[in-house]
């Protein structure tokens, strides 16, 4: 009978140890003296320590984190459960945000045996919240600019400027341009949302087709703007290259990149659109590049170029009427095709955008 009870206890202990070790959340159990009773593998990985050898050591010795120590001191002194947060400083890949749930541990005689800390990594959620709040702020800012302008000129017209035909026509043309800008922003937002949704649901139709024809069609769409500025578009693509593409979406991505190159080029310069085979990690790829010889982009802006509404040159972007969504749309179209997009640039030496797809 005693042997059966011992076996039952051992089995239960092994089951609990298995559950404890396999938990995704980091778990730390400490005694009333702030010595570690046990930690799981997730805790060891999170704090970069070895699980073996931590039992019996003071928390502050094994895990050097002042916020964690303060939370353990708080639960041991008050005995009241609470939730809080710990931020692990940037380790090269950004700060790590941990939601902590701290509770006391009691024995059968209601004596407090220590405390249990459960740490849940909420970094991804925090980043999503940050992206969402920044996106809402940016949308509000971008929409407010044309709306404020439209309202201001309409109020001016209502205040008597209608009586001056020349002024009235000038103001109405400004209102028209601003309303067109507003429409472009809304169209780009809807396009971005549609691309993200269809890519997520795998609803984007791909068809094998010659790459050169799509490059030439995109160039033709952009030629009027290029000729207006005095910029030449050059297309160089082998006839044999064929890829699985959604022609409408991929053409839109190329048009966005070409417009970007034309906008930041000067009269007499070229924007070159090329495609060629390459190898990455022993696998054949196709690289489509859009190269300009314009003003270039400073290094600090490169990592954020493909974010929604991010502008490396705000003054010029607004002057040229861009929505700040063009490169974000390019990124999502390319990702929907299973590819990546990269950029190389130096101030005064132009920029080159690369789309890399599986062949």
C-alpha positions in Angstrom: 0.0 0.0 0.0 2.8 2.4 0.9 4.7 1.4 -2.2 1.5 2.2 -4.3 1.3 5.6 -2.7 4.9 6.3 -3.3 4.5 5.3 -7.0 1.4 7.5 -7.3 3.3 10.5 -5.8 6.3 9.9 -8.1 4.0 9.7 -11.1 2.2 12.8 -10.2 5.5 14.6 -9.6 6.8 13.5 -13.0 3.6 14.6 -14.7 3.8 18.0 -13.1 7.5 18.3 -14.0 6.6 17.5 -17.6 3.9 20.1 -17.7 6.2 22.6 -16.0 9.0 22.1 -18.4 6.9 22.2 -21.5 5.1 25.4 -20.7 5.6 28.2 -23.2 5.4 30.8 -20.5 8.4 31.3 -18.2 7.7 30.2 -14.7 9.8 30.9 -11.5 9.0 29.4 -8.1 10.8 30.9 -5.1 10.7 30.3 -1.3 10.1 33.0 1.4 13.9 33.7 1.4 13.8 34.6 -2.3 15.7 31.5 -3.2 14.8 29.6 -6.3 12.8 26.4 -5.9 12.5 25.8 -9.6 12.5 27.4 -13.0 11.4 25.9 -16.3 13.2 25.8 -19.7 11.3 28.8 -21.0 12.7 30.9 -18.1 16.3 29.7 -18.7 16.0 30.6 -22.4 14.4 34.0 -21.8 17.1 35.2 -19.4 20.0 33.3 -21.1 20.9 31.1 -18.1 21.4 27.4 -17.4 18.5 25.8 -15.7 20.7 23.3 -13.8 22.3 24.8 -10.8 19.7 27.5 -10.1 17.9 25.6 -7.4 18.6 27.1 -4.0 20.3 30.3 -5.3 19.0 33.7 -4.6 16.9 35.1 -7.5 19.1 38.2 -7.8 22.2 36.0 -8.2 20.7 33.7 -10.9 18.6 36.3 -12.7 19.9 39.8 -12.8 16.8 41.9 -13.2 15.9 44.5 -10.7 12.2 44.7 -11.7 11.7 41.0 -11.2 13.4 41.2 -7.8 11.1 44.0 -6.8 8.0 42.1 -7.8 9.1 39.0 -5.8 9.9 41.2 -2.7 6.4 42.7 -3.1 4.5 39.4 -3.2 6.5 37.9 -0.3 5.8 41.0 1.9 2.2 41.5 1.0 1.0 38.0 0.1 -1.5 39.6 -2.4 -1.4 38.4 -6.0 -0.9 41.0 -8.7 -0.2 41.5 -12.4 2.6 43.8 -13.7 5.1 44.2 -16.5 8.8 43.8 -17.0 10.8 45.2 -19.9 14.1 43.5 -20.9 16.4 46.0 -22.4 17.3 45.9 -26.1 19.4 42.8 -26.8 20.1 43.5 -30.4 16.6 42.6 -31.7 14.6 45.2 -29.7 13.2 45.3 -26.2 11.3 42.3 -24.8 8.0 43.1 -23.0 6.9 40.6 -20.4 3.5 40.4 -18.7 3.9 39.0 -15.2 1.3 37.2 -13.1 2.6 36.9 -9.5 0.8 34.8 -6.9 1.7 33.4 -3.4 2.1 29.7 -2.8 0.5 28.2 0.3 0.9 24.8 2.1 -1.8 22.6 3.5 -1.7 24.5 6.8 -2.2 27.9 5.1 1.5 28.8 5.6 3.0 30.7 2.7 5.7 28.6 1.1 6.9 31.2 -1.4 5.7 32.7 -4.6 5.1 31.8 -8.2 5.9 34.2 -11.1 4.5 33.5 -14.6 6.0 35.6 -17.4 4.3 35.8 -20.7 6.1 37.4 -23.7 3.8 40.0 -25.1 6.4 41.7 -27.3 4.6 40.9 -30.6 1.3 42.2 -29.2 3.1 45.4 -28.1 4.7 45.9 -31.5 1.3 45.3 -33.2 -0.3 47.9 -30.9 2.5 50.4 -31.7 2.1 49.8 -35.5 -1.6 50.2 -35.2 -1.5 53.4 -33.2 1.2 54.8 -35.5 -0.9 53.8 -38.5 -4.0 55.6 -37.2 -2.0 58.7 -36.3 -0.4 58.7 -39.8 -3.7 58.2 -41.6 -5.3 61.0 -39.5 -2.4 63.3 -40.3 -2.3 62.5 -44.1 -6.1 62.9 -44.4 -6.2 66.1 -42.3 -3.8 67.9 -44.6 -6.0 68.0 -47.8 -9.2 68.3 -45.7 -7.9 71.4 -43.9 -6.8 72.9 -47.2 -10.2 72.2 -48.9 -12.1 73.6 -45.9 -9.9 76.7 -45.8 -10.4 77.6 -49.4 -14.1 76.9 -49.4 -14.5 79.2 -46.4 -12.5 81.9 -48.2 -14.8 81.5 -51.2 -17.9 81.8 -49.0 -16.5 84.9 -47.3 -16.6 86.8 -50.6 -13.9 85.5 -52.8 -16.6 84.1 -55.2 -17.1 87.7 -56.4 -13.5 87.8 -57.7 -13.6 85.4 -60.7 -9.9 85.1 -61.1 -9.3 84.3 -57.4 -12.3 82.0 -57.3 -11.0 79.9 -60.2 -7.6 79.7 -58.6 -9.0 78.6 -55.2 -11.3 76.0 -56.9 -8.4 74.5 -58.8 -6.6 74.1 -55.5 -9.7 72.5 -53.9 -9.8 70.1 -56.9 -6.1 69.1 -56.5 -6.5 68.5 -52.8 -9.7 66.5 -53.3 -7.8 64.4 -55.9 -5.0 63.9 -53.4 -7.5 62.8 -50.8 -9.0 60.3 -53.3 -5.5 58.9 -54.1 -4.8 58.3 -50.4 -8.1 56.5 -49.9 -7.6 54.4 -53.1 -4.1 53.4 -51.9 -5.3 52.5 -48.5 -8.1 50.3 -50.0 -5.6 48.7 -52.4 -3.2 47.9 -49.6 -5.9 46.4 -47.5 -7.2 44.3 -50.4 -3.7 43.0 -51.2 -3.0 42.1 -47.6 -6.4 40.3 -47.3 -6.1 38.4 -50.5 -2.5 37.4 -49.8 -3.5 36.1 -46.4 -6.4 34.1 -47.8 -4.2 32.9 -50.8 -6.7 34.4 -53.2 -4.2 36.0 -55.5 -4.3 34.3 -58.9 -0.9 33.6 -60.5 -0.2 32.7 -64.1 3.0 31.9 -65.9 3.8 34.7 -68.4 6.8 36.4 -70.1 8.3 38.9 -67.7 9.5 41.3 -70.4 6.0 42.2 -71.5 5.0 43.3 -68.0 8.2 45.4 -67.6 7.5 47.1 -71.0 3.8 47.7 -70.1 4.8 49.3 -66.8 7.4 51.5 -68.6 4.8 52.6 -71.1 2.4 53.7 -68.3 5.2 55.8 -66.8 6.6 57.3 -70.0 4.3 60.4 -70.1 5.5 61.5 -66.7 9.1 60.7 -67.5 8.9 62.7 -70.8 7.4 65.6 -69.0 10.4 65.8 -66.7 12.9 64.9 -69.4 13.8 61.5 -67.9 14.4 58.4 -70.1 13.1 55.0 -69.2 15.3 52.0 -70.3 14.1 48.4 -70.2 16.5 45.5 -70.3 15.0 42.0 -69.9 15.8 38.6 -71.6 12.9 37.3 -73.8 13.1 33.8 -72.2 12.3 34.8 -68.6 8.9 33.6 -67.5 7.4 33.7 -64.0 4.2 32.9 -62.1 2.7 36.4 -61.7 -0.4 38.3 -61.1 0.1 40.7 -64.0 -2.1 43.5 -62.7 -0.6 43.5 -59.2 3.0 43.1 -60.4 2.6 45.8 -63.0 1.3 48.1 -60.2 4.4 47.4 -58.1 6.7 48.2 -61.0 4.8 51.4 -61.8 5.2 52.5 -58.2 8.9 51.9 -58.3 9.3 53.7 -61.7 7.3 56.7 -60.6 9.4 56.9 -57.5 12.6 56.8 -59.6 11.3 59.4 -62.0 10.1 61.7 -59.2 13.6 61.9 -57.7 15.5 62.2 -61.0 16.5 65.3 -62.9 16.1 66.1 -66.6 18.6 64.2 -68.8 18.9 61.3 -66.4 17.8 57.7 -66.9 15.6 55.3 -64.9 16.7 51.7 -65.8 14.4 48.7 -65.4 16.2 45.4 -65.7 15.6 41.7 -65.0 18.2 38.9 -64.8 18.8 35.5 -63.3 20.8 35.1 -60.1 21.6 32.5 -57.4 21.0 32.8 -53.7 22.0 29.9 -51.5 22.4 27.7 -54.5 18.8 28.4 -55.6 17.9 30.2 -58.9 16.2 33.5 -58.5 15.1 36.3 -60.7 16.0 39.9 -59.8 14.1 42.8 -61.2 15.8 46.1 -60.5 14.7 49.8 -60.9 17.8 52.0 -60.8 17.8 55.8 -60.9 20.6 58.4 -60.8 18.7 60.9 -58.6 19.3 62.5 -55.2 19.6 59.2 -53.3 18.5 58.4 -49.8 20.5 58.7 -46.6 21.4 55.5 -44.7 19.2 56.3 -41.7 16.0 56.2 -43.8 16.6 52.9 -45.6 15.3 50.5 -42.9 11.9 52.3 -42.8 11.3 53.1 -46.5 8.6 50.4 -46.9 6.6 51.5 -43.9 3.1 53.0 -44.6 3.3 56.8 -44.9 7.1 56.9 -44.3 8.7 59.6 -46.4 12.5 60.1 -46.6 12.0 63.6 -48.1 8.7 64.9 -46.8 8.9 68.3 -48.5 9.5 66.9 -51.9 7.0 64.1 -51.5 4.2 66.5 -50.7 5.2 68.8 -53.6 5.1 65.8 -56.0 1.8 64.7 -54.5 2.7 61.2 -53.3 0.5 59.4 -50.8 3.4 57.8 -48.8 1.9 54.4 -49.5 3.6 53.5 -52.8 6.5 51.5 -51.4 4.4 49.8 -48.8 2.1 48.6 -51.6 5.2 47.3 -53.5 6.4 45.4 -50.5 3.0 43.6 -50.0 2.6 42.8 -53.7 6.1 41.3 -53.7 5.4 39.3 -50.5 2.2 38.0 -52.1 4.4 36.6 -54.9 6.6 34.9 -52.3 9.5 37.3 -52.9 11.4 40.0 -51.2 12.2 43.7 -51.9 15.5 45.4 -51.1 17.0 48.9 -51.6 20.5 50.2 -52.2 21.1 54.0 -52.1 23.7 56.7 -51.4 23.1 60.4 -51.3 23.9 62.0 -54.6 24.4 58.6 -56.3 20.8 57.5 -56.9 18.9 54.5 -55.6 18.3 50.9 -56.8 15.3 48.9 -55.7 15.5 45.1 -56.2 12.6 42.7 -56.4 13.8 39.1 -55.9 11.5 36.2 -56.9 11.8 32.4 -57.2 12.3 31.4 -60.8 
